[in-house]
Amino acid sequence: MQETPVATIAEHFGDLEDARADNVSHRLLDVIVIAICAVICGADTWVEVETFGNAKQGWLSRFLELPHGIPSHDTFGRVFGLLDADAFRDCFVDWVEAISDLMDGEVIAIDGKTLRRSYDGTIGKDAIELVGAWASDNRLVLGHEKVDDESNEITAIPPLLDLLALTGCIVTVDAIGCQTTIAEKIIDANADYVLTVKENQERLYGIIEDMFNDPDEMDAVDYDYHKAIDKGHGRIEIRECWTTSDPAYLRYIGEWADWKGLQSLVMVRSERRIGDKSTTESRYFISSLESDAELILDAVRTHWEIENKVHWVLDVAFREDESRVRQGNAAQNLSLLRHIALNLLKQEETAQCGTKAKRLKAGWDPDYLLKVLSG
């Protein structure tokens, strides 16, 4: 029997501190390994994790001690409710760094997601919001940071950036993260940024919008242009991108706002055609990249992978939006278990099927589960 997958989990998660009493019946590492395997194989609740463990106890006992058999669902809930969420997250980040190879120019998309049913109105507990990072080329969730109560994503993005090794990457952030402090943090991490500009940065938005939509201004500046056309599913999508590093505009912006590393202003115009209907939208960005319309348009488009390949998959294939786990840190830690499972399933490419089907296959075929665990 191949034991490498469990050895790898033990290497990165084995030193977690157990918050329970010393006379516990189930080893913390056993609980974590069973939960990871169960979530990979389709379990979405603690009852389902226990059910998986009981069904696979013979298989699990080949590489876990299980001195008192499989923990109950109450034990799984209690353990992950007590487990320090930041420490668990840090172990996850270390594990991802060990299995990933971030390349120069790789897009790292930053975006928030709410665990919608993690609220508890009886005690006034709001739903948990997490800001996560997705590496496009590696197809990995790199980590997440919980948004503090009574706050928003702005406060969670800097500590998330501090967790990650970003050298050479292109970090993309939606409009809420378009802040001078976040731009500075990305540059200090030896990375580049593409930040969405909306009306929350009213003055900056007005400058960029007026420039790109004034024919006389555009005649007076040097700009780069790129156009991309995609067809499929009965629709045509046309994306056009204009970028400029005009020194007069950059200098003027720099006189009233210190955007560290700012090198280009960007407009992306998207047109979607379905039948005889057409819709058009213009969006604006600032970037530390030099004026390169093709490169920046690719980064802007790639940013949305975090919605399509992470958030959507978590809601559809893992039913995250339906999860009512709330006890202590359990909701945040269960979200991390989903991220572990998602990363491992994304890395396994021999099964030509979607994430939900991979989860079922892993539950049915222990050899395939070992393949998934091997990364």
N, C-alpha and C positions, 0 to 999 in steps of 0.2 A: 504493500500500500504506500502510495506517495504521501509524504507528510509535509512537503515543502509549503503548501498553502497555509497550514496552521502555524508552521514555524515562522512564516513571514508575518502573520497577524500577531503572533506572540512577540516578535522582535519590535514591532511598532506600538502595540497596545498593551503589552505585558506588564509595564511598570505603572499602569494607572492605579491610583490609590483607591482602595475599597472603603467606602464610607460606612459600611455596615459593621456590626459588632464582630469581635474576633472569632466567635463560635458559630460561624455561618456554615451551612450545609453544602453550598455550591460555590465552587471557585469562580472568581470574577471573570477570568479568562474564558472559562467554559461557557459562562452566560453570554459573553460577547460573541464568541465564535458561533454558538448556536443561533443567536439573533442575526448575525450577518448571513449565515447560510439560509436561515428561514426567510429573510427578506429577499434574498436573491431568488428563492424558489417560490415566491408569490405570497408570503405572509404579510399582511398589512396591519394586524392587531396583535396584542400580546397573547390572546387566546389562540390565534392562528400560529404564533411562534411556538407556543407550548405543544399544539397539535402536531406541527412539523417535527419537533424534537421527539415526541413519543413515537411517531411513525418511523423515524430514522435513527432511533436510539442505538440499534445494533451497528449501523454504519458509523455513527458519531463516536461510539465507544472504541473504535479502532484507533483513534488518535486524540481522544479527550479522556480525562480521568473519570468524570461523572461518578464520584463516590456515593452520591445519593440519587442517582438517576437524573431525570430531566426536571428542571425547576418548574413550578407552577406558573400560570400566567400572572398571578399576583406577585410572585417573586420577580419575574421579568419587569413588571411595572414598577415595583419598588426599587430594584437595582438601578434602572435607568432614570428613575425619578431622583435618586440620590446622587448619581454619578455626576461629578463636576463637568459641566458642559464645556467650559473653556479648555480644561485639560484634555477631554476627549477630542475636541476640535483640534488642539495642537498636535495630538498624536496622528490625527487624520492628515493634517498638513505635512507632517514629516513623512508619512507613508506615501503621499502623492508625490512629494519631491523625489522620493527614492525610485518611483516607477515612471516618472515623466522626464522628458528631455525638451525643455522649452527652447525654441529656436529664435534667432533674430528675425524680427518682423512678424512674429506670431501675435495674433489678436487675442487680447485678454479682455473679455466683456464683463463689465460689472453691472449688476442689476439686483433689485430687491424683489422678494416674494413673501407674501403673507401666508402663514399657516392658518387658514380661515376659521377652522373650528377649534383652534387651541384656546379660544377665549373661555372664561368662566364667569358669567354674570353674577353668580351667587357670592363671589368674593371680590368682584370688581376687577377681574384680571382681563386685560385686553388680549386680543390675538397677537401671537408672536410674529414679528417681521424679521426676516433674515436678508442680509445683503451678501450675495454670492459672486464668485469669480469663475469664469469658464474659459478654458484654454482651447481655442478653435482647432488647431492642428493636432494636438494631443488627444482631443476629445475627452477632456477630464474636467470635473469640478475640482478646482484647486483649494477651495476653502470657503467659509462663510463667517459672518460676524452678526451677532444679534443686535438689532436696533434697541437702544435703551427705551424704557417706558417714558412716555411723555416727550419723545424726541422723534427724529425722522432719519432718513437714510444718510443725510449729510454727516452726521456724527459717527456713523458706523463705517463709512468708506475709508477714512484715514487709518484706523486700526487694522482693517482688512488688508490694505495695501502694505502695512508694516509686516504682516505675516508672510507675504509672498516674495519669492525671488523673481523679479521682473526685468532684469537686465536685458536690453535689446528688444523687448516686446513693445507692442502698440496697445495701450490701454484705452478702451472705449467706455464712456459713461454717459448716461442719459442726462437730461437737463438739470435734474436736482443736484447732480454732482458737478455742475459747471461752477466751480468755486476756485478762487485764486489759491487757497490753501491746498486743495486737492491737486491742482496743476503742479504746484511746487513739490508736493509729495511724490508725484509720478516722476518728475524730472530728477529729483534727488535719488530716486531708485534706479537711475540710468535707463529709464524707459521713455517712450514717447506717448503722447495723448491725442485723442480725438474726442472733444467734448461737445455735446449737443447744446446749442444756444436757443433758449426760448424766452418768452416775455418775463420770466422771473429775473433775467438779466436785461432789463428793459433798455438801458442805454446801449449796451453792446449789441443787442438784437437789432435795434434801430439802425445803428451804423452799418452793420453787415447787410441787412435787408435793403436799405436805401442804396448802397453801393451796387449790389448785384442786379437790382431792378431798375437802375437808371442807365439808359443806353449811353448817355454822354460820359458818365463816370467809367463805364466799362470800356469805352473807346480810349480812355486816358490811362488805363492801368494795364500792365502785363498780366495775363492770366493763362492758366492751363485748362484744357477741356477734355473730357472723356465721356463717351456714350456707350451704354450697354443695353442690349435687348434680350429678353428672355421670353420664351414661348412655352406654354404647357398648361394642361388642365383647362383648356378652353379660354385662356386669357393671354394677353400680351402685356408685358411690363417693360417700360422704357425708362431707364435711369440716366440722367445727365448730371454731370458734376463739373463745377467751375471752381478753381482754386487760384488764389493770388497771394503773393508775398510782397505786395506793394509797400515799400518802406514808409511812405507818408501815412498810410492807414495804420500800420503797425506802430509807428512812432506816436501817432495821436492817441491810440488806445493805451499805449504804455504811459502816457502822461497822466492818466487818471486812474488806471488800474494795472497792478503789477501781475500780469500773466506770465509767469516764469517760462522761458523757453518758447514763447509764442512765435511761430514762423509763418503761419498761413491762415487765411480766412476762406471759408468754404460755403458753397451753396449746392445742394442736391435737389434736383427736380425729378419727381417720380410720376409717371403716367401709367395708369392701369386701364386696359381696354378689355371689356367683356362684351362680346357681341357688338352692338352699335352704341354701347354706353362707355363713357370715358370719364375718369376722375384724375385730377392732377393735384399734387401737393409739393410745396417747397419747404425744405428744412435747411437750417444753418448750423455751422460748426466752427470751432476754432481748433487749431492743431499745432503741435510742436514739430510736425513733419514739414519739410520743405514743400513748396507748391508742386504737387504731383497728383493730378486729378484721378488717374487710374488707381493708384495706390490707396488714396484716401476713400474713394468710392468703394473699393473692395473692403476696407476696414469698416465703413458705415454699414454695408450690407451684412458683413460677417457678425456684427454686433448682435443682430437679431437671432443668431443661433442660440443664445442663452434662453430666449423665449421658446423657440421651436424645439430645441434638442434637450433642454433641461426642464424648464417650468412646465411645458405642455406634457412632456413624458411623465414627469412626477405626478401630475394630476390625472392623466389618463391611464398610464400603465401601473402606477403605484397608488392611485386613489388618495393622493396626499390631501387634497381639499376636503375629503370626507372624513379624515382622521379626527377622532374626538379625544385622543390622548392628551391629558392635561396635567397630570400629577407631577409636581415639582419640575425637574428639568427634563421630564420624559419626552415632551413634544419636541424640544430642540434636539435631544439625543436620538430620537427615532428618525428625525429628519436627516441627521448625519448618517445613520444606518442606511437610509435610502440613497444618500450620495455615494457611500461605499459600494452598494450594490449596483447603482447606475454606472459608476466608473468601471467596475469589473465587467459588467455586461457590455459596455461600449467597447472595451478592449478585445472581447472575444468576437471574432469575425467569421468563424467557420460556419455558424448557423445563419443561413440567409433568411432571416425573419425579423420581425419587430421585437421591441423590448419585452412586451407582455408575453409573446410566444417564447422568447428565450427564458423568461422566468419559469414558465410551465415546463419547458424542456429540462431545465436544471432540476426541477422538482421530481420529474419522472426518471431522469437518467443520472445516476450518481457519478458516472464517468464524465459526463458533460459538466456537472457541478464542479468536479475537481479541475476541469479545464478552465472554467470561469474563475475559480479561486486562484488559479496559477497566474492569472493576469496575462 
